[in-house]
Amino acid sequence: MSVLFPLHDPVGPDGDEQPDVAAIAHLLVPMAADADRRGVQRETIDRLAAAGLLGSPLTPPARQRELAELISGCDATTWFCWVQHQSPLRALSQAVRTLDTPSVEALREAFLPGLSSGTLLGAVAFAHVRRPGPPNPVATRVEGGWLLEGTLDWVTSWDIADVVMVIAQGSGVDADSLISVFLPAGRSPASLPGLTMELPLALLAMSGTHTRPIRLSSVFVPADRVVAVTDRAEWLAQDAVTSANANPSAFGVARGAIAELDMLAEKRSDARMRALADGLIEECRLVRRAAYACADDPEASIDRRVVLRARSLDLVVRAATGVVVARAGAAMLAGQDAERRVREAMFLQVQAQTAPTRNAALDLMIEASRRAIARD
């Protein structure tokens, strides 16, 4: 398979900071179709780690965003496993010793070197914390630690991860708290009584991410596995800001699709393809610049953030669809980059979705529909 993106990349990075493009391309692109069909291989993750592209975040933040764009543009399935690793790494890096986390230094000593270097792969499960209704799963304080009860509908990277960070809402006097714990994941030789993993989910996209439901039946987690006990309201307030921001992966998948469209326009000397490619190149740069400016501005409003997130999601759908239209019947062959990116673009519509981000995306669609009706 020939490597197109990111060696051919008409959109380009948002600034001067750029990781090793050639290394990323040759690590990920040849394996993208196989990762999509059969699952991300741990060897791929290990090669990213060996290249310094998995563990401790790159600095400045713009460099880490560019890395996320490049990985997702090459292979969004691998990107989704890669991005899961960042949450437990960040949480453990920032962990502090409290009465509820008495052994956090030992926990850091056990896991932080491996997570930072990438020799250990982390996973995370916390999307359920955002949902309205009764909490699930629930953490109940008991002597020596906590009992977890409930279900985790989406645990990504389970089969290839060494450790998973689970966030659960407390019960009783701890109902206003969120408890973050480190549990052994699929590659760990350790096991927890009461933890049952289900078969991997069959998904429209990202089936290769080893995402499984997990059942927790009175799973005892000792206090020395607790990385944080935080105020739920404070966590949700911070998450509302973070989840409102445009995700670099949307720009990454869009960049990959635009690169293919740009190549087709050049190869076929097609004026309409060229006009579409040029328009998408400029739009991607403009929306990305505005979105990242918001992400870097603590004073930026939630409303502005979610509007730009919605625009990024609309952009990636149109970019992926444009390649399908341009390729015509050839795009229907399974295993094509065009087919994979259409599904990846659909997945990004719901990844880390909250009510405000969903509403902003729907509002953008309503506006487009009304404009179409007005033209007719």
VENQUI-V63344 format. One record per residue. N is the residue number from 1. RES is the residue in one small letter. SS is DSSP state (H for helix, E for strand, - for the rest). OMEGA is omega as a letter, one per 20 degrees, with the letter a starting at -180 (999 if undefined). Layout:
n=N res=RES ss=SS omega=OMEGA
n=N res=RES ss=SS omega=OMEGA
//
This chain:
n=1 res=m ss=- omega=a
n=2 res=s ss=- omega=r
n=3 res=v ss=- omega=r
n=4 res=l ss=- omega=r
n=5 res=f ss=- omega=j
n=6 res=p ss=- omega=r
n=7 res=l ss=- omega=r
n=8 res=h ss=- omega=a
n=9 res=d ss=- omega=a
n=10 res=p ss=- omega=r
n=11 res=v ss=- omega=r
n=12 res=g ss=- omega=a
n=13 res=p ss=- omega=r
n=14 res=d ss=- omega=a
n=15 res=g ss=- omega=a
n=16 res=d ss=- omega=a
n=17 res=e ss=- omega=a
n=18 res=q ss=- omega=r
n=19 res=p ss=- omega=a
n=20 res=d ss=- omega=a
n=21 res=v ss=H omega=a
n=22 res=a ss=H omega=r
n=23 res=a ss=H omega=r
n=24 res=i ss=H omega=a
n=25 res=a ss=H omega=a
n=26 res=h ss=H omega=r
n=27 res=l ss=H omega=a
n=28 res=l ss=H omega=a
n=29 res=v ss=H omega=a
n=30 res=p ss=H omega=a
n=31 res=m ss=H omega=a
n=32 res=a ss=H omega=a
n=33 res=a ss=H omega=a
n=34 res=d ss=H omega=r
n=35 res=a ss=H omega=r
n=36 res=d ss=H omega=a
n=37 res=r ss=H omega=a
n=38 res=r ss=H omega=r
n=39 res=g ss=- omega=r
n=40 res=v ss=- omega=r
n=41 res=q ss=- omega=r
n=42 res=r ss=H omega=r
n=43 res=e ss=H omega=r
n=44 res=t ss=H omega=r
n=45 res=i ss=H omega=a
n=46 res=d ss=H omega=r
n=47 res=r ss=H omega=r
n=48 res=l ss=H omega=r
n=49 res=a ss=H omega=a
n=50 res=a ss=H omega=r
n=51 res=a ss=- omega=r
n=52 res=g ss=- omega=a
n=53 res=l ss=- omega=a
n=54 res=l ss=- omega=a
n=55 res=g ss=- omega=a
n=56 res=s ss=- omega=a
n=57 res=p ss=- omega=r
n=58 res=l ss=- omega=r
n=59 res=t ss=- omega=i
n=60 res=p ss=- omega=a
n=61 res=p ss=H omega=r
n=62 res=a ss=H omega=r
n=63 res=r ss=H omega=r
n=64 res=q ss=H omega=r
n=65 res=r ss=H omega=r
n=66 res=e ss=H omega=r
n=67 res=l ss=H omega=r
n=68 res=a ss=H omega=r
n=69 res=e ss=H omega=a
n=70 res=l ss=H omega=a
n=71 res=i ss=H omega=a
n=72 res=s ss=H omega=r
n=73 res=g ss=H omega=r
n=74 res=c ss=H omega=a
n=75 res=d ss=- omega=a
n=76 res=a ss=H omega=r
n=77 res=t ss=H omega=r
n=78 res=t ss=H omega=r
n=79 res=w ss=H omega=a
n=80 res=f ss=H omega=r
n=81 res=c ss=H omega=r
n=82 res=w ss=H omega=a
n=83 res=v ss=H omega=r
n=84 res=q ss=H omega=a
n=85 res=h ss=H omega=a
n=86 res=q ss=H omega=a
n=87 res=s ss=H omega=r
n=88 res=p ss=H omega=r
n=89 res=l ss=H omega=a
n=90 res=r ss=H omega=a
n=91 res=a ss=H omega=a
n=92 res=l ss=H omega=r
n=93 res=s ss=H omega=a
n=94 res=q ss=H omega=a
n=95 res=a ss=- omega=r
n=96 res=v ss=- omega=a
n=97 res=r ss=- omega=r
n=98 res=t ss=- omega=r
n=99 res=l ss=- omega=a
n=100 res=d ss=- omega=r
n=101 res=t ss=- omega=a
n=102 res=p ss=- omega=a
n=103 res=s ss=- omega=a
n=104 res=v ss=H omega=r
n=105 res=e ss=H omega=r
n=106 res=a ss=H omega=r
n=107 res=l ss=H omega=r
n=108 res=r ss=H omega=a
n=109 res=e ss=H omega=a
n=110 res=a ss=H omega=a
n=111 res=f ss=H omega=a
n=112 res=l ss=H omega=r
n=113 res=p ss=H omega=a
n=114 res=g ss=H omega=r
n=115 res=l ss=H omega=a
n=116 res=s ss=H omega=r
n=117 res=s ss=H omega=a
n=118 res=g ss=- omega=r
n=119 res=t ss=- omega=r
n=120 res=l ss=- omega=r
n=121 res=l ss=- omega=r
n=122 res=g ss=E omega=r
n=123 res=a ss=E omega=a
n=124 res=v ss=E omega=r
n=125 res=a ss=E omega=r
n=126 res=f ss=- omega=a
n=127 res=a ss=H omega=a
n=128 res=h ss=H omega=a
n=129 res=v ss=H omega=a
n=130 res=r ss=H omega=a
n=131 res=r ss=- omega=r
n=132 res=p ss=- omega=r
n=133 res=g ss=- omega=a
n=134 res=p ss=- omega=a
n=135 res=p ss=- omega=r
n=136 res=n ss=- omega=j
n=137 res=p ss=- omega=a
n=138 res=v ss=E omega=r
n=139 res=a ss=E omega=a
n=140 res=t ss=E omega=a
n=141 res=r ss=E omega=r
n=142 res=v ss=E omega=a
n=143 res=e ss=- omega=r
n=144 res=g ss=- omega=a
n=145 res=g ss=E omega=a
n=146 res=w ss=E omega=r
n=147 res=l ss=E omega=r
n=148 res=l ss=E omega=a
n=149 res=e ss=E omega=r
n=150 res=g ss=E omega=a
n=151 res=t ss=E omega=r
n=152 res=l ss=E omega=a
n=153 res=d ss=E omega=a
n=154 res=w ss=E omega=r
n=155 res=v ss=E omega=a
n=156 res=t ss=- omega=r
n=157 res=s ss=- omega=a
n=158 res=w ss=H omega=a
n=159 res=d ss=H omega=a
n=160 res=i ss=H omega=a
n=161 res=a ss=- omega=r
n=162 res=d ss=- omega=a
n=163 res=v ss=E omega=r
n=164 res=v ss=E omega=r
n=165 res=m ss=E omega=r
n=166 res=v ss=E omega=r
n=167 res=i ss=E omega=a
n=168 res=a ss=E omega=r
n=169 res=q ss=E omega=r
n=170 res=g ss=E omega=r
n=171 res=s ss=- omega=r
n=172 res=g ss=H omega=a
n=173 res=v ss=H omega=r
n=174 res=d ss=H omega=a
n=175 res=a ss=- omega=r
n=176 res=d ss=- omega=a
n=177 res=s ss=E omega=r
n=178 res=l ss=E omega=a
n=179 res=i ss=E omega=a
n=180 res=s ss=E omega=a
n=181 res=v ss=E omega=r
n=182 res=f ss=E omega=r
n=183 res=l ss=E omega=r
n=184 res=p ss=E omega=r
n=185 res=a ss=- omega=a
n=186 res=g ss=- omega=a
n=187 res=r ss=- omega=a
n=188 res=s ss=- omega=r
n=189 res=p ss=- omega=a
n=190 res=a ss=- omega=r
n=191 res=s ss=- omega=a
n=192 res=l ss=- omega=r
n=193 res=p ss=- omega=r
n=194 res=g ss=- omega=r
n=195 res=l ss=E omega=a
n=196 res=t ss=E omega=r
n=197 res=m ss=E omega=r
n=198 res=e ss=E omega=r
n=199 res=l ss=E omega=r
n=200 res=p ss=E omega=a
n=201 res=l ss=- omega=r
n=202 res=a ss=- omega=a
n=203 res=l ss=- omega=r
n=204 res=l ss=- omega=r
n=205 res=a ss=- omega=r
n=206 res=m ss=- omega=r
n=207 res=s ss=H omega=a
n=208 res=g ss=H omega=a
n=209 res=t ss=H omega=r
n=210 res=h ss=- omega=a
n=211 res=t ss=- omega=a
n=212 res=r ss=E omega=r
n=213 res=p ss=E omega=r
n=214 res=i ss=E omega=r
n=215 res=r ss=E omega=a
n=216 res=l ss=E omega=a
n=217 res=s ss=E omega=a
n=218 res=s ss=E omega=r
n=219 res=v ss=E omega=a
n=220 res=f ss=E omega=r
n=221 res=v ss=E omega=a
n=222 res=p ss=E omega=a
n=223 res=a ss=H omega=a
n=224 res=d ss=H omega=r
n=225 res=r ss=H omega=a
n=226 res=v ss=E omega=a
n=227 res=v ss=E omega=r
n=228 res=a ss=E omega=r
n=229 res=v ss=E omega=a
n=230 res=t ss=E omega=r
n=231 res=d ss=E omega=a
n=232 res=r ss=H omega=a
n=233 res=a ss=H omega=r
n=234 res=e ss=H omega=r
n=235 res=w ss=H omega=a
n=236 res=l ss=H omega=r
n=237 res=a ss=H omega=r
n=238 res=q ss=H omega=r
n=239 res=d ss=H omega=r
n=240 res=a ss=H omega=r
n=241 res=v ss=H omega=a
n=242 res=t ss=H omega=a
n=243 res=s ss=H omega=r
n=244 res=a ss=H omega=a
n=245 res=n ss=- omega=r
n=246 res=a ss=- omega=a
n=247 res=n ss=- omega=r
n=248 res=p ss=H omega=a
n=249 res=s ss=H omega=r
n=250 res=a ss=H omega=r
n=251 res=f ss=H omega=r
n=252 res=g ss=H omega=r
n=253 res=v ss=H omega=r
n=254 res=a ss=H omega=r
n=255 res=r ss=H omega=r
n=256 res=g ss=H omega=r
n=257 res=a ss=H omega=a
n=258 res=i ss=H omega=r
n=259 res=a ss=H omega=r
n=260 res=e ss=H omega=r
n=261 res=l ss=H omega=r
n=262 res=d ss=H omega=r
n=263 res=m ss=H omega=r
n=264 res=l ss=H omega=r
n=265 res=a ss=H omega=r
n=266 res=e ss=H omega=a
n=267 res=k ss=H omega=a
n=268 res=r ss=H omega=a
n=269 res=s ss=- omega=a
n=270 res=d ss=- omega=a
n=271 res=a ss=H omega=a
n=272 res=r ss=H omega=r
n=273 res=m ss=H omega=r
n=274 res=r ss=H omega=r
n=275 res=a ss=H omega=r
n=276 res=l ss=H omega=a
n=277 res=a ss=H omega=a
n=278 res=d ss=H omega=r
n=279 res=g ss=H omega=r
n=280 res=l ss=H omega=r
n=281 res=i ss=H omega=a
n=282 res=e ss=H omega=a
n=283 res=e ss=H omega=a
n=284 res=c ss=H omega=r
n=285 res=r ss=H omega=a
n=286 res=l ss=H omega=a
n=287 res=v ss=H omega=a
n=288 res=r ss=H omega=a
n=289 res=r ss=H omega=a
n=290 res=a ss=H omega=a
n=291 res=a ss=H omega=a
n=292 res=y ss=H omega=r
n=293 res=a ss=H omega=r
n=294 res=c ss=H omega=a
n=295 res=a ss=H omega=a
n=296 res=d ss=- omega=a
n=297 res=d ss=- omega=a
n=298 res=p ss=- omega=a
n=299 res=e ss=- omega=a
n=300 res=a ss=- omega=a
n=301 res=s ss=- omega=r
n=302 res=i ss=H omega=a
n=303 res=d ss=H omega=r
n=304 res=r ss=H omega=a
n=305 res=r ss=H omega=a
n=306 res=v ss=H omega=r
n=307 res=v ss=H omega=a
n=308 res=l ss=H omega=r
n=309 res=r ss=H omega=r
n=310 res=a ss=H omega=r
n=311 res=r ss=H omega=r
n=312 res=s ss=H omega=r
n=313 res=l ss=H omega=r
n=314 res=d ss=H omega=r
n=315 res=l ss=H omega=a
n=316 res=v ss=H omega=r
n=317 res=v ss=H omega=a
n=318 res=r ss=H omega=r
n=319 res=a ss=H omega=r
n=320 res=a ss=H omega=r
n=321 res=t ss=H omega=r
n=322 res=g ss=H omega=r
n=323 res=v ss=H omega=r
n=324 res=v ss=H omega=r
n=325 res=v ss=H omega=a
n=326 res=a ss=H omega=a
n=327 res=r ss=H omega=r
n=328 res=a ss=H omega=a
n=329 res=g ss=H omega=a
n=330 res=a ss=H omega=a
n=331 res=a ss=H omega=a
n=332 res=m ss=H omega=r
n=333 res=l ss=- omega=a
n=334 res=a ss=- omega=r
n=335 res=g ss=- omega=r
n=336 res=q ss=- omega=r
n=337 res=d ss=H omega=a
n=338 res=a ss=H omega=a
n=339 res=e ss=H omega=a
n=340 res=r ss=H omega=a
n=341 res=r ss=H omega=r
n=342 res=v ss=H omega=r
n=343 res=r ss=H omega=r
n=344 res=e ss=H omega=r
n=345 res=a ss=H omega=r
n=346 res=m ss=H omega=r
n=347 res=f ss=H omega=a
n=348 res=l ss=H omega=r
n=349 res=q ss=- omega=a
n=350 res=v ss=- omega=a
n=351 res=q ss=- omega=a
n=352 res=a ss=- omega=a
n=353 res=q ss=- omega=r
n=354 res=t ss=- omega=r
n=355 res=a ss=H omega=r
n=356 res=p ss=H omega=a
n=357 res=t ss=H omega=r
n=358 res=r ss=H omega=a
n=359 res=n ss=H omega=r
n=360 res=a ss=H omega=r
n=361 res=a ss=H omega=r
n=362 res=l ss=H omega=r
n=363 res=d ss=H omega=r
n=364 res=l ss=H omega=r
n=365 res=m ss=H omega=r
n=366 res=i ss=H omega=r
n=367 res=e ss=H omega=r
n=368 res=a ss=H omega=r
n=369 res=s ss=H omega=r
n=370 res=r ss=H omega=r
n=371 res=r ss=H omega=r
n=372 res=a ss=H omega=r
n=373 res=i ss=H omega=a
n=374 res=a ss=H omega=r
n=375 res=r ss=H omega=a
n=376 res=d ss=- omega=999
//
